[in-house]
């Protein structure tokens, strides 16, 4: 209720949202906000059935406020998830036959998906591109996948390959940096292959069996099921599992359903006592690791802020110290490589960037690597990375501009002319001062020929 009201007040302009969005709640974007509300949406129905009148009214108001907040967020995944859960709640109340449920659900979903597709057509088409490239990834490693973090480390290579093979694609104006496939099931298949997906399906079957094992389901079991359904539907179109609140709601719901199934399993007391004892060192080690990571992140923040104030040279020893503690953070590695580039330590910057590339394929990383190579006068490698960056995000002007500059330095006049014409003819998605300056400079160069 509080989260929903916070988002509504943001929409009304009473509180600021973040990252340029109109409504985000306490999250970084509308998707996290909507995912949180959808997962919690079924809970008020537990209180609607209570005998206290004030609890019923408060629960009804909560349902209405949450519904309004999700719609205002304009999160299509959230609207669909809320719609599906509301339908299943309606089925529970009206006791409709299974055949009628399937027909109503199918027709409603087709109409809802069609309407929401045209609500943000460009964004929806962008996701179709991501799913297409993700499918190609899955085809290359179908059985075991790419491992943990495999999508982030490999996806942009596939997007670059797609645009290299389809330079006139309708998706060219929609492509951008991508870290997740906007579908948790595709992410599971990509990272862990069919083996991981089959294990997931086996657990889903166990959960379904546990849900139906409890023949006299109380309202808490139904609410847990609806909450999981909300997360499952949301996961088809977004990335709800990046948010801790969703994990908390999901685990809570799983515990409720499995516990209420009352499986006749008796665990010996000695095993329970042993597990309790084991938890103590596990908790201590976990807290120590969390403290170590947080302190490293705080020191990194200090270094980054000082570097922005022009103190890059003084901060590099601290960055080198942090490198050992944050070697698995692709964002730290990119930031470290960028600061080394500013300090003109191009060879070391390139080494850190290559380390980062193993964890994260990214447009900005390719541009950084190209700049390092160019400053090291390794022009062929620089050309490769500029072209790759341009293929990753064809809408960007900077890779072509830097490529033009590179050909000027190397004296490749024909290639420079070809790139200049591409820049002039290139459609602009959103005009900016940078793009305008690039176009004016290139046009002047062409006029001087």
C-alpha positions in Angstrom: 0.0 0.0 0.0 2.8 2.4 1.0 4.8 1.5 -2.1 1.8 2.0 -4.4 1.0 5.4 -2.8 4.6 6.5 -3.2 4.5 5.7 -6.9 1.1 7.4 -7.4 2.5 10.6 -5.7 5.5 10.4 -8.0 3.1 10.3 -11.0 1.3 13.3 -9.7 4.6 15.2 -9.4 4.6 15.3 -5.6 7.8 13.2 -5.3 10.7 12.8 -7.8 11.2 9.5 -9.7 14.6 8.4 -10.9 16.3 7.7 -14.3 14.0 10.0 -16.2 10.8 7.9 -15.5 7.6 9.4 -14.2 6.9 6.6 -11.7 9.4 4.1 -10.1 8.4 3.9 -6.4 11.6 3.1 -4.4 13.0 1.1 -7.4 15.3 2.1 -10.3 12.6 1.7 -12.9 8.9 1.0 -13.4 9.5 -2.7 -14.0 10.8 -3.3 -10.4 8.0 -1.1 -9.0 5.3 -3.1 -10.9 6.8 -6.5 -10.1 6.8 -5.7 -6.4 3.2 -4.6 -6.5 2.0 -7.6 -8.5 3.7 -10.1 -6.3 2.1 -8.5 -3.2 -1.3 -7.9 -4.9 -3.0 -11.1 -3.6 -2.1 -10.5 0.0 -5.0 -8.1 0.8 -7.5 -10.8 -0.1 -6.5 -12.7 3.1 -7.9 -9.7 5.1 -11.0 -9.2 3.0 -12.3 -12.5 4.4 -11.7 -11.3 8.0 -14.7 -10.5 10.3 -13.3 -7.0 11.3 -14.9 -4.4 9.0 -12.0 -2.0 9.2 -9.6 -4.8 7.9 -12.0 -5.5 5.0 -12.2 -1.8 4.0 -8.4 -1.3 4.3 -7.8 -4.4 2.2 -10.2 -3.3 -0.5 -8.7 0.1 -0.7 -5.2 -1.5 -0.9 -6.3 -3.6 -3.9 -7.7 -0.6 -5.7 -4.6 1.6 -5.0 -2.2 -1.2 -6.1 -4.2 -1.7 -9.3 -4.2 2.0 -10.1 -0.4 2.2 -9.4 0.4 -0.7 -11.7 -1.6 0.8 -14.5 0.0 4.2 -14.0 3.5 2.6 -14.2 2.7 1.6 -17.8 4.6 -1.6 -17.2 3.1 -4.0 -19.7 4.5 -7.0 -17.9 2.9 -5.7 -14.7 -0.5 -5.0 -16.3 -0.6 -8.5 -17.8 0.5 -10.2 -14.6 -2.1 -8.3 -12.6 -4.8 -9.1 -15.2 -4.0 -12.8 -15.2 -4.0 -13.0 -11.3 -7.2 -11.1 -11.1 -8.8 -13.5 -13.6 -7.7 -16.5 -11.5 -9.1 -14.9 -8.4 -12.4 -14.4 -10.2 -12.4 -18.0 -11.2 -11.9 -19.0 -7.6 -14.9 -16.9 -6.5 -17.3 -17.9 -9.3 -16.3 -21.7 -9.5 -16.3 -21.6 -13.4 -15.8 -24.9 -15.3 -12.3 -25.6 -16.5 -13.2 -25.4 -20.2 -14.8 -22.0 -19.7 -11.8 -20.9 -17.8 -9.4 -21.8 -20.6 -11.6 -20.0 -23.2 -12.0 -16.8 -21.1 -8.3 -16.8 -20.3 -7.1 -17.4 -23.9 -9.4 -14.8 -25.4 -8.6 -12.2 -22.7 -4.8 -12.7 -23.1 -4.9 -12.4 -26.9 -6.9 -9.1 -26.6 -4.7 -7.8 -23.8 -1.4 -8.7 -25.5 -2.5 -7.2 -28.7 -3.5 -3.9 -27.1 -0.4 -3.6 -25.0 1.8 -4.4 -28.0 0.6 -1.3 -29.8 0.8 0.8 -26.6 4.6 0.7 -27.0 5.2 -0.9 -30.3 8.9 0.1 -30.7 9.7 -1.3 -27.3 7.9 -4.5 -28.0 9.7 -4.9 -31.4 13.0 -4.3 -29.6 12.2 -7.3 -27.3 11.4 -9.4 -30.4 15.0 -8.6 -31.6 16.4 -9.6 -28.3 14.4 -12.9 -28.2 15.5 -13.7 -31.8 19.2 -13.2 -30.9 18.8 -15.2 -27.7 17.2 -18.1 -29.6 20.4 -18.2 -31.8 22.5 -18.3 -28.6 20.4 -21.2 -27.3 20.8 -23.1 -30.6 24.6 -22.8 -30.3 24.8 -24.3 -26.8 21.4 -26.1 -26.2 22.4 -28.7 -23.6 24.4 -27.0 -20.9 24.2 -23.4 -21.9 26.9 -20.7 -21.3 27.1 -21.0 -17.5 26.4 -18.4 -14.8 26.4 -14.9 -16.3 26.7 -16.4 -19.8 24.0 -14.2 -21.3 25.7 -11.0 -20.3 29.0 -12.2 -21.4 27.9 -13.3 -24.9 24.6 -11.7 -26.0 26.0 -8.5 -27.6 28.2 -10.6 -29.9 25.1 -12.2 -31.3 23.4 -8.8 -31.8 26.4 -7.5 -33.5 26.5 -10.5 -35.8 22.8 -10.1 -36.6 23.2 -6.5 -37.8 26.4 -7.4 -39.6 24.3 -9.9 -41.6 21.2 -7.7 -41.8 22.5 -4.1 -42.1 19.0 -2.9 -43.3 17.0 -4.6 -40.6 13.9 -2.9 -39.3 15.3 -3.4 -35.8 18.4 -1.2 -36.4 16.8 1.9 -34.8 15.7 -0.1 -31.8 18.9 -1.8 -30.7 20.8 -0.8 -27.6 23.0 -2.4 -24.9 21.3 -5.5 -23.5 22.1 -7.3 -20.2 19.0 -9.5 -19.9 16.6 -11.0 -22.4 13.4 -9.7 -20.8 12.3 -13.2 -20.2 13.6 -15.2 -17.2 12.8 -18.6 -18.9 15.0 -17.7 -21.9 17.7 -16.5 -19.5 17.5 -19.9 -17.7 17.8 -21.7 -21.1 20.7 -19.5 -22.2 22.8 -19.8 -19.0 22.0 -23.5 -18.1 20.6 -25.1 -21.2 18.0 -27.8 -21.4 19.6 -29.6 -18.4 18.9 -26.6 -16.2 15.4 -26.0 -17.7 14.4 -29.7 -17.2 15.4 -29.4 -13.5 13.3 -26.3 -13.3 10.3 -28.1 -14.8 10.7 -30.9 -12.4 10.5 -28.5 -9.5 7.4 -26.8 -11.0 5.8 -30.3 -11.2 6.7 -30.9 -7.5 5.2 -27.5 -6.6 2.0 -28.2 -8.6 1.7 -31.6 -6.8 2.2 -30.0 -3.4 -0.4 -27.4 -4.2 -3.0 -30.0 -5.1 -2.0 -32.3 -2.3 -3.7 -30.0 0.2 -7.4 -30.7 -0.7 -8.8 -28.3 1.9 -6.7 -25.4 0.8 -6.9 -22.4 3.2 -6.7 -18.9 1.8 -3.0 -18.6 2.6 -2.2 -21.4 0.2 -4.3 -19.8 -2.6 -2.6 -16.4 -1.9 0.8 -18.1 -2.2 -0.2 -19.7 -5.4 -1.5 -16.4 -6.9 1.7 -14.6 -5.8 3.8 -17.2 -7.6 1.5 -17.0 -10.6 2.1 -13.3 -10.8 5.9 -13.7 -10.7 5.7 -16.5 -13.3 3.6 -14.3 -15.7 5.8 -11.3 -15.1 8.9 -13.4 -15.9 7.7 -13.9 -19.5 8.1 -10.3 -20.3 10.6 -8.8 -17.9 13.3 -9.5 -15.3 11.5 -9.7 -11.8 14.2 -12.0 -10.3 16.7 -9.1 -10.2 14.8 -7.7 -7.2 15.2 -9.0 -3.7 11.6 -8.4 -2.8 10.5 -10.9 -5.5 12.8 -13.5 -4.1 11.4 -12.9 -0.6 7.8 -13.2 -1.8 8.7 -16.3 -4.0 10.4 -18.1 -1.2 7.7 -17.3 1.3 5.1 -18.6 -1.1 7.0 -21.8 -1.8 7.4 -22.5 1.9 3.7 -22.0 2.5 2.6 -24.3 -0.3 5.2 -27.1 0.5 4.5 -26.9 4.3 0.8 -27.0 3.8 1.1 -30.1 1.7 2.1 -32.0 4.9 4.4 -34.6 3.4 4.9 -37.5 5.8 8.6 -36.9 6.2 10.3 -37.1 9.5 13.7 -35.7 9.9 15.8 -37.1 12.8 16.4 -34.6 15.5 20.2 -35.1 15.3 20.1 -33.9 11.7 18.1 -30.8 12.6 20.5 -30.0 15.5 23.5 -30.4 13.1 22.0 -28.1 10.6 21.4 -25.5 13.2 25.0 -25.7 14.4 26.2 -25.5 10.8 24.2 -22.3 10.3 26.3 -20.4 12.8 29.6 -20.5 10.9 27.7 -20.1 7.6 26.0 -16.9 8.8 29.3 -15.5 10.2 31.2 -16.2 7.0 28.3 -14.7 4.9 28.3 -11.5 7.0 32.0 -11.2 6.7 31.8 -11.6 2.9 29.0 -9.0 2.7 31.0 -6.6 4.8 34.1 -7.0 2.7 32.1 -6.5 -0.5 30.3 -3.4 0.8 33.5 -1.8 2.1 35.1 -2.4 -1.3 32.1 -0.9 -3.1 32.2 2.2 -0.8 35.9 2.7 -1.4 35.3 2.3 -5.2 32.6 5.0 -5.0 35.0 7.3 -3.3 37.7 6.6 -6.0 35.2 7.2 -8.8 33.9 10.5 -7.4 37.5 11.7 -6.9 38.4 10.7 -10.4 35.5 12.8 -11.7 37.0 15.8 -9.9 40.2 15.3 -11.9 42.2 13.2 -9.4 42.5 10.1 -11.6 46.3 9.8 -11.2 46.0 9.8 -7.4 43.2 7.3 -7.4 44.9 4.6 -9.6 46.8 2.9 -6.7 43.5 2.5 -4.9 41.9 1.1 -8.1 44.8 -1.4 -8.3 44.2 -2.4 -4.7 40.4 -2.8 -5.3 41.1 -4.8 -8.4 41.8 -7.9 -6.3 38.6 -7.5 -4.3 36.3 -6.6 -7.2 37.8 -8.7 -10.0 34.4 -10.3 -10.6 32.5 -7.0 -11.0 32.3 -6.1 -14.7 31.2 -2.6 -13.9 34.3 -2.0 -11.7 36.6 -3.5 -14.4 35.1 -1.2 -17.0 35.4 1.9 -14.7 39.1 0.9 -13.9 39.9 0.5 -17.6 38.3 3.8 -18.4 40.3 5.6 -15.7 43.5 4.0 -17.0 42.6 5.3 -20.4 42.1 8.8 -19.1 45.6 8.5 -17.5 46.9 7.4 -20.9 48.0 4.0 -19.7 46.6 2.4 -22.8 48.2 -1.0 -22.6 47.1 -1.6 -19.0 43.7 -0.2 -19.8 43.4 -2.7 -22.6 44.4 -5.6 -20.4 41.7 -4.7 -17.8 39.1 -4.1 -20.6 39.9 -7.6 -22.0 39.4 -9.0 -18.5 36.1 -7.2 -18.4 35.1 -8.6 -21.8 35.1 -12.1 -20.5 32.3 -11.1 -18.1 30.4 -8.5 -20.1 30.0 -7.8 -23.8 29.0 -4.1 -24.2 29.0 -1.3 -26.7 30.8 1.1 -24.4 33.5 -1.5 -23.7 34.1 -2.0 -27.4 34.5 1.8 -27.9 37.0 1.9 -25.0 39.0 -1.0 -26.4 39.0 0.6 -29.8 40.3 3.9 -28.4 43.1 2.1 -26.5 44.2 0.3 -29.7 44.1 3.5 -31.7 46.3 5.4 -29.2 48.7 2.4 -29.3 48.7 2.8 -33.1 47.3 -0.7 -33.6 44.9 0.6 -36.2 43.6 -2.7 -37.6 42.5 -3.8 -34.1 40.9 -0.4 -33.5 39.0 -0.7 -36.7 37.7 -4.1 -35.7 36.3 -2.9 -32.4 34.8 0.3 -33.9 32.9 -1.8 -36.5 31.8 -4.3 -33.8 30.5 -1.4 -31.6 28.6 0.0 -34.6 27.1 -3.4 -35.3 26.1 -3.8 -31.7 24.1 -0.6 -31.7 23.6 0.6 -35.3 21.7 3.7 -34.1 24.8 5.2 -32.6 26.8 7.8 -34.6 30.0 7.8 -32.5 31.5 4.5 -33.8 31.2 5.6 -37.4 32.6 9.1 -36.5 35.6 7.5 -34.8 36.1 5.1 -37.7 36.1 8.1 -40.1 38.8 9.8 -37.9 40.8 6.5 -37.9 40.7 6.3 -41.7 41.9 10.0 -41.9 44.9 9.1 -39.7 45.8 6.0 -41.8 45.2 7.8 -45.1 42.5 5.5 -46.3 40.6 8.1 -48.3 38.1 5.8 -50.0 37.1 4.2 -46.7 36.8 7.6 -45.1 34.5 8.8 -47.9 32.3 5.7 -47.6 31.9 6.2 -43.8 31.3 10.0 -44.3 28.4 9.3 -46.7 27.0 6.7 -44.2 27.0 9.3 -41.4 25.3 11.9 -43.6 22.6 9.4 -44.8 22.1 7.8 -41.4 18.6 8.4 -39.9 18.6 10.0 -36.5 16.5 8.5 -33.7 16.9 11.4 -31.2 18.7 14.5 -32.3 21.4 15.7 -29.8 24.1 18.4 -29.9 26.7 15.8 -30.4 25.0 14.2 -33.4 24.4 17.7 -34.9 28.1 18.6 -34.5 29.2 15.3 -36.1 26.9 15.8 -39.1 28.0 19.4 -39.6 31.7 18.5 -39.4 31.4 15.6 -41.8 29.3 17.7 -44.2 32.0 20.4 -44.2 34.6 17.8 -44.9 32.6 16.5 -47.9 32.1 20.1 -49.2 35.9 20.7 -49.0 36.6 17.7 -51.3 
